[in-house]
């Protein structure tokens, strides 16, 4: 089953895939959509960018939960799903502060 996250703000929406694969063709009816709201956030502010990043990570984790398992094949599928969802969200939102938060967190985790 493919899963996706949809991010909606008052002026635009963002659909994110959690499969680690590019979407080709029409939307799969088995795709699950999860909404992340952020109209309360000012993404030019670092604190709000951090809040949105946490929301995106949490939502990606929930959306990819069906892959979460102790089996190595499922673990890799979960990892790809999660990273694809988070990366897709960041690209689609396109906020510089959000990207900075992501990059600083990724560097700190290495």
Beta strands, then each sheet from edge to edge (+ up, - down):
strand 1: 4-8
strand 2: 13-17
strand 3: 35-37
sheet 1: 2+ 1- 3-
end
